[in-house]
Amino acid sequence: MLIESLLTSAERYPDRIAVSDQIGMELTYSRLIRMAAVMKGIIEKNTNCPRVGIFLPSSVGFVMTYYGIVWAGRTAVPLNLLLHPHELKRIVADAGIDLVVTLRFPEAVAQLNHTVDQLPVPKKVYLGDLPLKRKFVTSYVWRLPRPPRVQPDDVAALLYTSGTSGDPKGVMLTHKNLDGNAHACIEHLKPDPDQRFLGLLPLFHSFGMTTMMIVPLTLGSSVYYLPRFVPAQVVRTIAQRRSTMVYAIASMYSALLHVKSATPEDFKSIEACISGGEALPPALYKAWLERFGFPLLEGYGLTETSPVVSTNQPWANRGGTAGKLLPGVEARTIDDQGRPLPPGQVGEIVIRGDLIMKGYYNKPKETAEVIDEDGWFKTGDMGWVDAERYIAITGRKKEMIIVSGENVYPREIESVLNQHPAVAESAVIPEKVGGTRGEVPVGFVVLKEGMTTTDAELRDFCRDHLPQYKIPRVVWIAKDLPRSPIGKILKRALNPAGPSAMDEPR
């Protein structure tokens, strides 16, 4: 299914640039399918294992390797370049792979070569050591191989969660999941094939894999990849390459907003900037609109949903929501007993449709805990879904703070803190205090450059916008906040006792 979609794009737009990257690699669609076919042969020559690892940055090399693996009828296992070697060892062991496709990293990121050396796999294929040019030329003397004989439920990618709360879980995403989610994104947003995507998200993450690789290549568009997120460079690249479509997480947009030299002129080519992966703070939404003159479009998804569930559309952007559900997606909310709630009522969001993962690899118990017999997937997110299919996220179920019997969602407090003129970003966690109160909120903020404030001032600011029981016991001012490899704030690494008591971010 995925290979057929790529071949269709190559048939329609053979001479269009499909993928290019910062190191100067560039392939048209006709050349991309040839290189993917070459990689197919290399994979088949080097391993019989049904799963193949990829340890590469977002680049042309990643794309041709991924499609080569899928063309060989195998499952791609993208490995997170930012994980600690010990975490990667657990993932490699769980996936049971015996081959990783990688490269020899430059001096600036030489530590990644050490990480590759520690990967417990008997075979490593380095792209730079392969005679790719010769194989590419000779590929024209033979016909392209046929697409693999795969079933819709065959696993195309095995993506591992970050593992910050225990052993990492491998999310099995099928051909039906990924190809279907890409087509649903295209149907929902209606982009034309002339779009120029800017690949900022890591392709080892589901958000990047789908929106920055499968969607544009299914559409027949062009993608330019940046392997590292450097805000000032991103602004220059958007202006120079006249990028039209950008997907990123809110933290990235916040960083772009703080590039002092950025102007609306730099973004004049943009048709849509879509924010997902984490909550889009209202203060960021407002500041972006005021400075650059166009809105960010918030969306929602999870690795287990391939990942896009919903997104706002340029012509139907409803602030404060994560947009409309994609075609073919069902969603509703349930109470603590699993009973469906009326449209618009807050509860745990459950989702059903072809986008739901096949399950967690080798973890049937964990799979059964989140997918019921009717196919509903429990997201663990709290929110509401209205009659018009708009969805809004109010927080994580497990993050909910219970103060004297009242439910308090951290996102509401964070939204208020982010409105303070000195605050760049915030995070709120619970602190157990015992007695009748049980828990209380504790806040953490990072200040804008050159700005100052105090705990007392921030709590007074909250008091102007929130009821007493929602006001943080304390608001700690931190230099930065711990983050996951894709930039999400890791609340589990925050300590209510304050920044000095926090563990070093992994």
Phi, psi and omega in degrees: 000313179292319179293320178300320179295319177294317179297324178296317178296320180294326178291323181281322187228059187300327185261003178281141175296122179270306184222143173210164182212178188293334182275001173102002176284141182207130181227132169286171179299319181295324179283325179298316181292329176294316180292324176296322178294322176298314180296326175304312180296321180294319178298312183296328180286329189262344181202149172256359182294139181287351180235138184228131181277150174233123176236078186220151173285171175296117189189172174299322180299320178298313186297311183292329177291314180302310182291332175294320178296313181294322179296330178282002180077020182255175177256127177278136177239087179292132181256134183288115183296341186264359179281156176290145179308325180295321177293319179296324178298319179294321180293313180301318179294318181294319181287338179068035181272150178240004181216136174233132174267126185212198176211172175267114188283149180291171185302326183298332179231042185299337181297338179291332175295322177295321178297316179300317181300329183274350180295125184280063176235141183288338184231133175230125179256119180263123184303321182293342180269353183272143177280061188296321181297315180296316180295325179296314181297313182290343180295340181284351178272351176235155181288151176299140178294157177288156175301152181293153177275086181246153174265154180307328182269005174290142185280124180263331180214140176243105185251129184264137173294164189295338178078019182285345181240032180134199180296138180295146178249133178273118180270119182271110178253126186269172174301318179297318179302302190286313179295319180294319180294322178297313180295324179293321176300316181294316179296324184286315184266344177054045176286151176268161184295347181279004180298148174243102182279144173249117185273094179263331185280145177294135182285349175281355177256147185299323180300313179290317183303313183285307189279335183252002177225297187291317180299303182296326181283335172287324180287330184095024182266184178248144178232135174245125186257134169251121184288339180228147179268105175240107191310310182297322179292323179297316179300315179298319182294318178302316181291316184290321184263001179052049180297144182246334183231127178228131170245133179201171176268162185303322181299326178292316178297324177298318178295320178295323180297333182267007172282108189299328184277351184292138179228164175304331180298326179296334185252015187294338180277345187293133174256333178200131169244114185253132182248129179209184177087335177198169183296143174265107182298136178305324180296322177292316178305313182294314182296321179296313181299317182292323184277318187254349172084010175214154187273155166277145180253112183278141176229182184212142177184172178219159176306320183290351180245020166076006356244354195281122177261318185204162170197149172291153180250150181305326182267357181212067184259108181255102181303145181087358176237168175262021174085190180274150175297145176294157175305137178085358181261131173254140176211146176204176177245153180229158176271186184294342177265005179083011181274135179299142179254158179295156176306137178088352181266136183289134176191189176285133181278130174238148188227146177219147178151181182292350180279348184286132181308160174289330180149180174273132185298124178059025180226069182297325180295312180296325178295315181295335180288338184246343178239118183275179185293343178265005177088007178279129180261125178276116186280335187081000178263142175263146180170200178217157175231125183263180185292341179267009177075015171280146182233143177225143181251126180257347178155178176272138179301318182287342180270353183302135180256130180254109182251110180051041178086354180263137178280129179234127180258124183308325185299327180295317180290319179300321179300321178290311180303321181292343178279346179294134186299340182266350188265128176271318178200164184211166174210143180233134180228164177273154170231127179284127182237352179074189181065206183283338183281326178077294180223158173221153177283146173231132184253153172229136177227150168248131185272154174292153182303129177082000183259153177225154174194181181228166176302315182297319180294320181292321179290325175296322178297317177297323182297334178283347186234347187229155172293161187304317186291346179264355182285130180302144175298322178208151173239109180278139176259117185245155176290323177202176180239142180296142185226156174281173181301336178258008173103359177289145176290129180267093183293334180295339181269358178272143181243127181303339181286351175116170183304324182293340181262359182284145172289154175297135177300142180280000000 
